[in-house]
C-alpha cells in the first residue's frame, strides 16, 4: 500500500505538445493568469468559456448596447443624421464580426 505522506503534495506537471506550445503560452498570456491558475480554471472553472473569451464576449455585449442606442436615436433624426447613425452602426457591426471571428480563431 502506498504511503499517503509521499503522494500528498506531489506536483502535477503539464507539458503541452511541441506543436501546441506557442498556442498554450498565448492563451495563458491573454488570460492574464499564471500558468497554474490558467490550468486550474480550464479544468475546474465554472465558466463554459475559455478565460480569454470572456473579454471578447463582454466587449461584444457592450457594442450591441451601443448599436441599440444608435438605432433608437434614428427615429428622431434628420436624413443626414440618419445616414451618419447608420454608418456608425455598420462600423460597430463590422467590429463585432471581427471580434467574433477572432474568438473563433478565424480570419475575417
MOHU-V117940 format. One line per field, one symbol per residue. psi: psi as a letter, one per 30 degrees, with the letter a starting at -180 (. if undefined). Layout:
BEGIN
psi=???
END
This chain:
BEGIN
psi=kkkfeffegkkklkjlkefgeeeeeeeeeffglleeeeeeeeeflfkflkeffeeeeeeeeeeeeeeeeeeefefhlleeeeeeeeeeeeeeeeeeeeeeeeefglk.
END
